[in-house]
């Protein structure tokens, strides 16, 4: 068994099955501004990022518009409203086997933190829909609202470590469904970084960040930790 004391998992596409609804919403609000951006382009350039930055980066990479900041501000304002409605109406679930996996981690005294490029309001709405509670299914939730610098900066993982008195990143595993998640883990010095194929990006896209493992889903981490 490894000496992992803390796991930091992304939400959408990693622990929360929402069928890329957030990125479909990013695509929708951008295209409402007169563009024809594909979902693949959104996933390539925006996956895992704080959502204003995701919109900005998609516009920068995929358009020739010179007033990106103004368009991004407008699209992000529409995004927050549109996503809240979409999540109210959508069927949101976790992936099969997630609760048992969480139970196994906690039996081994491994802390479970969810982190996300969502703001606090959106992230907590997802927890409510799943009936997940801090102190029960998970030990902490850290959102883009809680830090100055979002992914791929290490701020959220460092906050998670500080919350549980962990000073050595060699005791931390980071997993997510985007290149940005893996970069965040590496920038934090995590002992293990894992990309999962259950969400935004494919194997080729995840491999760009050179994770230690690429797995079908986050539950397969159990075989790594408890060999």
Backbone bond lengths (Angstrom), bond angles and torsions (degrees), N, CA, C in turn:
res aa  C-N    CA-C-N  psi(-1)  N-CA   C-N-CA  omega(-1)  CA-C   N-CA-C  phi
1 X - - - 1.468 - - 1.528 109.88 -
2 X 1.302 117.38 141.83 1.447 121.83 177.15 1.528 109.96 -75.27
3 X 1.337 115.18 173.21 1.463 120.55 -179.16 1.519 110.95 -97.87
4 X 1.314 117.37 34.80 1.456 121.79 -179.66 1.534 110.11 -74.00
5 X 1.343 115.40 127.88 1.460 121.75 178.13 1.524 112.53 -111.67
6 X 1.339 116.32 -16.07 1.457 121.67 -175.33 1.517 109.15 -143.68
7 X 1.334 116.33 131.65 1.456 121.10 170.67 1.528 107.98 -114.66
8 X 1.326 116.04 136.96 1.460 122.24 177.78 1.522 107.06 -118.67
9 X 1.318 115.21 113.19 1.458 121.38 -175.90 1.521 110.59 -111.88
10 X 1.319 115.66 136.59 1.457 121.16 168.81 1.527 109.14 -63.55
11 X 1.331 116.12 165.07 1.470 120.68 179.26 1.535 111.29 -94.93
12 X 1.339 117.03 -86.47 1.468 120.13 -172.40 1.527 111.46 -61.39
13 X 1.323 115.31 125.70 1.452 121.68 178.46 1.510 113.89 87.97
14 X 1.325 116.72 -12.38 1.466 121.05 -179.44 1.523 110.93 -113.98
15 X 1.318 116.85 -57.44 1.463 120.86 175.92 1.527 112.02 -111.12
16 X 1.324 116.61 -18.16 1.466 121.96 -178.91 1.524 109.33 -116.42
17 X 1.321 115.96 125.33 1.462 121.48 -179.08 1.524 109.03 -95.36
18 X 1.331 115.92 100.13 1.459 120.11 -179.47 1.536 111.79 -126.30
19 X 1.330 115.69 16.84 1.467 122.51 171.02 1.530 111.68 53.86
20 X 1.335 116.10 43.60 1.466 121.92 177.28 1.529 113.26 58.31
21 X 1.317 116.95 27.72 1.463 119.82 -177.87 1.522 111.79 -59.18
22 X 1.312 117.40 -37.82 1.463 119.91 -178.36 1.522 110.97 -64.56
23 X 1.332 116.80 -40.61 1.461 118.73 -177.76 1.527 111.53 -77.83
24 X 1.308 117.03 -28.94 1.464 119.72 171.58 1.523 110.25 -65.07
25 X 1.327 116.38 -33.34 1.459 120.46 177.04 1.524 110.80 -71.84
26 X 1.333 117.22 -40.59 1.466 120.44 174.16 1.530 109.81 -57.19
27 X 1.328 116.06 -46.89 1.473 120.59 178.38 1.527 111.08 -58.34
28 X 1.313 116.05 -44.08 1.463 120.95 -176.96 1.523 111.69 -62.05
29 X 1.334 117.13 -48.25 1.470 118.83 -175.19 1.525 111.63 -71.72
30 X 1.328 117.25 -30.94 1.464 119.30 174.81 1.519 110.43 -66.94
31 X 1.315 116.17 -46.25 1.465 119.18 -177.33 1.520 112.72 -69.57
32 X 1.323 116.83 -21.81 1.467 119.81 173.67 1.530 111.72 -65.37
33 X 1.327 115.82 -16.73 1.468 120.65 177.89 1.529 111.80 -90.93
34 X 1.335 116.84 10.34 1.459 120.36 173.30 1.512 115.97 101.76
35 X 1.340 116.51 13.44 1.464 119.89 -179.28 1.527 110.37 -104.45
36 X 1.322 115.51 173.65 1.475 121.42 177.08 1.525 108.60 -131.64
37 X 1.316 115.47 62.22 1.461 122.07 -178.29 1.522 109.12 -83.74
38 X 1.321 116.50 135.81 1.467 120.45 179.10 1.520 110.59 -84.84
39 X 1.328 115.95 160.26 1.468 120.16 176.35 1.523 110.40 -63.03
40 X 1.326 117.45 -37.63 1.465 120.13 178.44 1.525 110.98 -59.68
41 X 1.327 117.51 -38.99 1.462 120.70 178.48 1.519 111.07 -66.87
42 X 1.327 116.45 -39.85 1.459 120.29 177.19 1.523 110.38 -62.16
43 X 1.318 117.11 -44.62 1.459 121.28 -179.13 1.527 110.99 -65.92
44 X 1.306 116.84 -38.15 1.465 120.50 -178.76 1.520 112.04 -66.24
45 X 1.326 117.03 -43.36 1.460 120.56 -171.05 1.531 114.12 -102.82
46 X 1.337 117.65 -14.77 1.455 119.21 -174.24 1.510 116.24 -118.98
47 X 1.315 118.26 -11.44 1.464 120.86 -172.22 1.524 111.99 -60.50
48 X 1.325 115.38 132.03 1.458 122.13 173.16 1.513 115.50 85.63
49 X 1.324 117.32 -7.57 1.458 120.42 -174.00 1.529 111.33 -92.17
50 X 1.344 115.70 157.72 1.460 120.18 166.93 1.521 106.46 -53.17
51 X 1.336 116.54 140.29 1.460 118.45 -161.50 1.529 114.53 -73.09
52 X 1.318 119.64 -28.14 1.464 119.28 173.12 1.525 109.92 -65.26
53 X 1.317 115.65 -42.13 1.471 119.47 177.94 1.522 110.22 -66.57
54 X 1.334 117.27 -38.76 1.463 119.99 178.27 1.524 110.94 -58.52
55 X 1.331 116.34 -46.73 1.467 120.62 179.06 1.518 110.41 -62.22
56 X 1.326 116.57 -44.60 1.463 120.62 179.27 1.518 111.64 -60.98
57 X 1.324 116.96 -44.23 1.463 120.59 -177.18 1.529 111.63 -69.64
58 X 1.323 117.24 -36.43 1.468 119.83 176.29 1.526 109.99 -64.44
59 X 1.322 117.04 -45.48 1.463 120.69 178.54 1.519 111.27 -62.03
60 X 1.321 116.88 -41.42 1.464 121.27 -179.32 1.521 111.23 -63.94
61 X 1.339 115.78 -42.48 1.464 120.24 -175.38 1.525 113.31 -78.33
62 X 1.329 116.12 -28.63 1.470 118.69 -166.57 1.524 114.25 -115.98
63 X 1.336 118.22 -0.45 1.456 120.06 179.52 1.522 109.72 -133.42
64 X 1.322 115.14 168.26 1.459 120.88 176.49 1.520 110.98 -110.83
65 X 1.315 116.55 14.21 1.454 120.29 -177.74 1.528 110.53 -66.14
66 X 1.315 116.83 141.45 1.466 120.50 -177.20 1.529 112.92 -95.17
67 X 1.327 117.28 -8.64 1.468 120.48 -178.48 1.522 109.89 -113.73
68 X 1.317 114.93 53.23 1.461 120.90 -174.04 1.520 111.83 -63.84
69 X 1.326 117.28 -38.86 1.471 119.77 -176.59 1.520 111.58 -60.20
70 X 1.326 116.90 -44.80 1.464 120.54 -179.38 1.526 111.00 -66.13
71 X 1.325 116.49 -43.78 1.465 120.39 -179.96 1.519 110.38 -65.19
72 X 1.327 116.33 -40.95 1.465 120.37 -179.99 1.521 111.01 -63.32
73 X 1.318 117.53 -42.16 1.466 120.85 178.37 1.531 111.01 -59.81
74 X 1.328 116.34 -45.32 1.461 120.52 -179.70 1.526 110.85 -65.74
75 X 1.325 115.96 -45.41 1.469 119.87 -178.86 1.526 110.91 -63.78
76 X 1.331 117.03 -38.43 1.462 120.06 -179.66 1.515 111.23 -67.32
77 X 1.335 116.80 -38.80 1.464 119.43 175.13 1.514 111.52 -59.57
78 X 1.319 117.07 -43.18 1.465 121.34 176.99 1.521 111.46 -68.29
79 X 1.333 115.77 -34.16 1.462 120.91 -179.20 1.522 111.21 -60.02
80 X 1.312 117.44 -46.93 1.466 120.47 -176.47 1.529 111.18 -61.08
81 X 1.309 116.05 -41.50 1.465 120.35 179.59 1.518 110.96 -69.48
82 X 1.332 115.91 -45.60 1.465 121.32 -176.84 1.519 111.53 -65.92
83 X 1.336 116.56 -41.00 1.462 119.46 -178.68 1.523 111.26 -68.48
84 X 1.314 117.20 -38.94 1.466 119.41 178.94 1.523 110.39 -59.58
85 X 1.321 116.88 -44.08 1.465 120.94 177.44 1.518 110.96 -64.02
86 X 1.332 116.30 -43.94 1.470 120.74 -178.46 1.522 111.24 -61.58
87 X 1.343 116.65 -43.05 1.459 119.80 -179.75 1.529 111.72 -71.07
88 X 1.318 117.30 -30.40 1.459 119.66 175.62 1.533 110.75 -62.87
89 X 1.322 115.73 -36.53 1.464 120.86 -173.57 1.527 113.32 -92.80
90 X 1.326 117.86 -22.54 1.457 121.14 -171.87 1.528 112.28 -81.77
91 X 1.321 114.66 155.72 1.455 121.90 170.96 1.525 108.28 -86.90
92 X 1.305 116.31 111.09 1.464 121.63 -178.91 1.517 108.19 -109.95
93 X 1.319 116.12 135.32 1.465 119.83 -179.90 1.523 108.97 -141.77
94 X 1.305 115.30 170.90 1.446 119.61 168.35 1.524 108.11 -93.97
95 X 1.306 116.90 174.58 1.456 121.02 177.91 1.523 109.83 -82.75
96 X 1.316 116.05 149.84 1.464 120.92 179.65 1.530 110.37 -56.54
97 X 1.311 115.82 131.11 1.458 121.13 177.23 1.517 114.75 92.05
98 X 1.331 117.40 -2.65 1.472 119.85 -175.22 1.523 111.64 -65.52
99 X 1.323 118.06 -43.86 1.454 119.80 -177.00 1.527 111.32 -63.07
100 X 1.323 117.06 -42.43 1.460 119.99 177.37 1.518 112.02 -62.98
101 X 1.314 116.23 -38.14 1.460 121.70 177.63 1.526 110.51 -63.94
102 X 1.328 116.90 -45.90 1.456 120.31 176.63 1.535 110.68 -59.34
103 X 1.319 116.39 -42.72 1.465 120.16 179.88 1.525 111.01 -60.15
104 X 1.318 116.47 -40.82 1.469 120.69 179.69 1.526 110.65 -64.50
105 X 1.314 116.85 -44.33 1.464 120.08 178.75 1.525 110.80 -59.51
106 X 1.310 115.93 -45.04 1.469 119.32 -176.24 1.531 111.25 -69.82
107 X 1.337 117.19 -31.07 1.465 119.63 175.27 1.527 111.42 -63.84
108 X 1.321 115.99 -26.53 1.463 120.77 177.94 1.533 111.48 -95.35
109 X 1.320 117.22 15.84 1.474 123.03 176.91 1.528 112.60 59.97
110 X 1.327 115.96 33.14 1.458 121.23 175.01 1.524 108.53 -97.56
111 X 1.327 116.45 124.67 1.457 121.40 179.78 1.531 110.07 -74.76
112 X 1.337 115.69 141.22 1.464 122.47 -178.88 1.516 109.04 -114.24
113 X 1.322 115.51 116.93 1.461 121.30 177.23 1.527 108.80 -118.88
114 X 1.314 116.25 133.35 1.457 121.17 169.96 1.520 108.06 -98.14
115 X 1.340 116.21 134.20 1.462 119.28 172.31 1.517 109.19 -130.63
116 X 1.317 116.12 159.33 1.458 118.76 -167.49 1.527 112.18 -160.99
117 X 1.318 114.78 153.22 1.455 121.00 170.87 1.516 112.73 -81.05
118 X 1.333 117.40 -1.88 1.465 121.27 174.80 1.521 110.90 -72.52
119 X 1.323 115.34 158.19 1.457 118.71 168.76 1.532 108.90 -76.53
120 X 1.321 116.09 170.71 1.458 121.25 -174.73 1.529 112.01 -62.26
121 X 1.324 117.02 -41.48 1.460 120.54 -177.46 1.526 111.06 -60.39
122 X 1.330 116.38 -46.30 1.469 120.30 -178.86 1.514 111.00 -67.09
123 X 1.331 116.79 -44.90 1.459 120.45 -178.29 1.529 111.32 -61.41
124 X 1.322 116.63 -41.94 1.458 119.45 -179.71 1.524 111.99 -70.89
125 X 1.326 116.64 -29.55 1.464 119.44 174.42 1.539 110.13 -62.97
126 X 1.331 116.13 -40.69 1.467 119.70 177.65 1.526 111.15 -63.49
127 X 1.326 116.72 -43.58 1.463 119.46 178.25 1.524 110.68 -58.83
128 X 1.323 116.64 -42.31 1.466 120.54 -179.88 1.527 110.98 -63.14
129 X 1.321 117.35 -41.06 1.458 120.43 -179.09 1.530 111.45 -66.41
130 X 1.330 116.14 -30.42 1.462 120.73 178.66 1.525 112.34 -87.79
131 X 1.333 116.26 -9.48 1.462 122.52 -173.26 1.533 110.89 60.42
132 X 1.311 115.93 36.50 1.456 122.17 173.94 1.526 108.57 -95.15
133 X 1.327 114.95 141.15 1.456 120.18 179.74 1.516 110.46 -131.83
134 X 1.341 115.75 140.52 1.456 120.64 173.19 1.523 108.17 -63.80
135 X 1.320 115.79 130.56 1.454 121.16 -175.72 1.510 113.11 96.62
136 X 1.321 115.98 -8.36 1.459 120.59 177.35 1.528 108.81 -118.81
137 X 1.331 117.14 -87.31 1.472 119.43 179.61 1.531 112.14 -70.51
138 X 1.337 116.83 -35.57 1.459 121.33 -179.24 1.521 109.43 -129.13
139 X 1.334 115.08 165.15 1.460 119.77 -178.09 1.522 113.18 -99.40
140 X 1.328 117.33 -22.62 1.457 120.05 178.31 1.522 109.98 -164.99
141 X 1.327 114.97 156.48 1.457 123.15 173.09 1.522 107.50 -127.33
142 X 1.329 116.49 128.36 1.460 121.91 177.68 1.519 108.02 -125.53
143 X 1.333 116.26 126.48 1.456 121.54 -175.16 1.531 110.50 -116.60
144 X 1.325 114.88 174.64 1.468 119.46 179.32 1.524 111.72 -62.78
145 X 1.336 117.73 -23.40 1.467 120.90 177.99 1.524 112.69 -69.84
146 X 1.324 116.92 -19.72 1.457 120.90 -171.95 1.523 113.74 -87.27
147 X 1.339 117.51 -9.28 1.460 120.85 -174.05 1.528 110.39 -131.48
148 X 1.319 115.07 161.08 1.463 120.66 176.16 1.521 110.39 -77.82
149 X 1.321 115.36 -44.70 1.463 120.94 -174.50 1.517 110.63 -113.44
150 X 1.330 116.30 121.09 1.458 120.77 178.55 1.513 112.24 -80.19
151 X 1.329 116.00 -176.71 1.457 121.39 176.89 1.528 110.61 -56.79
152 X 1.337 116.91 145.49 1.466 127.98 7.85 1.521 115.01 -89.43
153 X 1.326 117.49 15.08 1.458 119.31 176.28 1.529 110.40 -66.25
154 X 1.328 117.22 157.10 1.463 120.27 -172.88 1.527 115.36 -85.10
155 X 1.345 118.19 5.31 1.459 120.70 -169.02 1.528 113.91 -55.46
156 X 1.333 117.45 -44.96 1.469 119.46 -175.96 1.519 111.67 -67.40
157 X 1.330 116.99 -39.71 1.465 119.82 178.89 1.527 110.16 -69.32
158 X 1.309 116.97 -40.19 1.465 119.67 177.01 1.528 111.21 -62.59
159 X 1.329 117.28 -37.39 1.461 120.53 176.48 1.531 110.55 -64.60
160 X 1.326 116.52 -41.46 1.463 120.46 178.29 1.525 110.75 -62.36
161 X 1.311 117.07 -43.21 1.467 120.90 178.55 1.525 110.83 -61.56
162 X 1.324 115.89 -46.57 1.470 119.44 -178.78 1.518 111.52 -62.22
163 X 1.315 116.74 -35.58 1.462 121.00 -177.70 1.522 111.78 -62.43
164 X 1.345 116.13 -30.29 1.466 119.50 -177.25 1.530 112.56 -114.30
165 X 1.321 116.18 16.37 1.455 120.09 174.20 1.510 114.40 67.79
166 X 1.327 116.95 27.89 1.463 121.40 179.02 1.527 108.13 -97.24
167 X 1.321 116.60 120.21 1.460 121.16 -176.57 1.518 113.31 -104.02
168 X 1.311 117.55 -15.21 1.464 121.83 -175.97 1.528 110.05 -108.34
169 X 1.331 118.70 112.77 1.465 119.94 179.38 1.528 113.68 -65.30
170 X 1.331 116.63 -11.80 1.459 120.07 174.79 1.533 111.58 -68.08
171 X 1.328 116.83 -7.02 1.463 121.35 176.69 1.529 112.16 -103.13
172 X 1.335 116.26 15.00 1.464 120.82 -174.35 1.523 111.01 -122.88
173 X 1.323 115.38 137.92 1.471 123.15 172.77 1.516 108.54 -115.94
174 X 1.318 116.50 134.97 1.456 121.87 176.20 1.526 109.47 -118.95
175 X 1.340 116.18 132.65 1.470 120.81 179.18 1.519 110.05 -134.84
176 X 1.334 116.05 141.56 1.453 120.79 176.77 1.513 111.25 -166.43
177 X 1.328 115.13 174.33 1.463 120.73 -174.03 1.518 113.08 -102.30
178 X 1.357 117.87 15.26 1.451 120.66 -179.31 1.526 111.26 -138.08
179 X 1.324 114.60 157.16 1.457 121.60 175.43 1.526 110.96 -55.34
180 X 1.334 116.74 -37.98 1.465 121.48 -178.48 1.528 110.76 -63.50
181 X 1.347 117.47 -37.81 1.466 120.42 176.57 1.520 110.73 -59.21
182 X 1.316 115.74 -45.12 1.466 120.08 -177.66 1.522 110.60 -67.14
183 X 1.318 116.83 -42.49 1.463 120.62 177.47 1.527 110.91 -61.06
184 X 1.332 116.35 -39.23 1.465 120.71 176.89 1.527 110.27 -59.24
185 X 1.324 115.95 -45.59 1.456 119.80 178.93 1.512 112.81 -62.31
186 X 1.305 116.23 -42.93 1.465 119.84 179.75 1.524 111.10 -67.86
187 X 1.321 117.77 -40.24 1.464 121.04 178.36 1.517 112.14 -65.85
188 X 1.324 116.22 -22.09 1.463 121.41 177.85 1.527 112.12 -88.41
189 X 1.332 117.62 -8.74 1.453 121.44 -177.34 1.505 114.32 78.64
190 X 1.340 117.84 20.98 1.462 121.00 -178.05 1.528 111.20 -59.60
191 X 1.325 115.20 143.54 1.453 120.33 -179.65 1.519 112.10 -64.46
192 X 1.338 116.31 -36.46 1.460 121.51 -176.61 1.522 108.71 -134.38
193 X 1.320 116.23 131.86 1.459 121.54 171.93 1.520 108.55 -120.03
194 X 1.328 115.14 135.96 1.460 121.62 -173.92 1.524 109.86 -130.46
195 X 1.323 116.45 128.94 1.453 121.57 168.97 1.510 109.62 -100.52
196 X 1.317 116.88 139.48 1.469 120.27 178.74 1.526 109.84 -118.97
197 X 1.326 114.97 148.22 1.467 122.52 -174.02 1.520 112.84 -96.46
198 X 1.321 117.06 16.32 1.463 121.39 -175.49 1.520 113.52 -90.74
199 X 1.348 116.74 0.46 1.459 118.92 -173.01 1.505 114.84 -136.40
200 X 1.337 116.16 -119.83 1.463 121.94 -162.75 1.517 114.46 -73.46
201 X 1.318 118.22 -43.12 1.457 119.66 -168.12 1.525 112.49 -118.19
202 X 1.319 114.39 155.61 1.466 120.63 -177.99 1.527 110.36 -90.85
203 X 1.321 115.51 177.94 1.464 120.83 -175.20 1.534 111.81 -59.17
204 X 1.317 116.54 -44.18 1.459 120.52 -178.71 1.523 111.45 -61.61
205 X 1.324 116.79 -41.73 1.464 120.39 179.22 1.520 112.01 -68.07
206 X 1.330 116.64 -40.72 1.462 120.07 178.51 1.525 111.49 -66.78
207 X 1.317 116.95 -35.46 1.460 120.82 -175.34 1.520 112.23 -65.19
208 X 1.334 117.09 -22.42 1.467 121.10 177.78 1.531 110.91 -55.06
209 X 1.323 116.65 -36.01 1.465 121.28 -178.09 1.526 112.89 -87.32
210 X 1.332 117.09 -2.18 1.473 122.86 175.16 1.530 113.09 56.74
211 X 1.339 117.30 57.35 1.471 119.13 176.36 1.519 111.23 -68.49
212 X 1.321 115.64 162.00 1.463 119.50 176.31 1.522 111.62 -68.83
213 X 1.333 115.80 -33.17 1.465 121.35 179.46 1.523 109.19 -141.99
214 X 1.319 115.87 147.26 1.458 122.29 165.22 1.521 106.86 -121.11
215 X 1.334 116.82 118.33 1.450 123.00 -173.10 1.522 110.06 -119.85
216 X 1.311 115.95 160.56 1.459 119.82 177.99 1.518 111.74 -66.44
217 X 1.326 115.74 -37.60 1.463 120.49 -179.12 1.516 109.31 -154.81
218 X 1.312 115.62 167.06 1.461 120.70 -173.69 1.531 111.73 -68.63
219 X 1.326 117.83 -26.28 1.466 119.58 -179.29 1.525 112.48 -64.11
220 X 1.324 117.54 -24.33 1.466 120.53 179.17 1.527 112.44 -67.41
221 X 1.328 116.71 -11.71 1.469 120.20 175.90 1.524 110.77 -61.79
222 X 1.313 116.81 -27.04 1.474 120.65 -179.72 1.523 111.32 -53.87
223 X 1.328 116.58 -39.08 1.473 119.77 -178.61 1.525 112.08 -71.42
224 X 1.326 116.87 -21.92 1.466 120.61 176.82 1.520 110.45 -79.71
225 X 1.308 116.29 -43.36 1.466 120.40 -174.89 1.521 112.98 -76.78
226 X 1.329 116.94 -31.89 1.459 119.84 -171.18 1.519 111.90 -123.84
227 X 1.329 116.45 46.12 1.461 121.13 179.67 1.529 110.39 -67.01
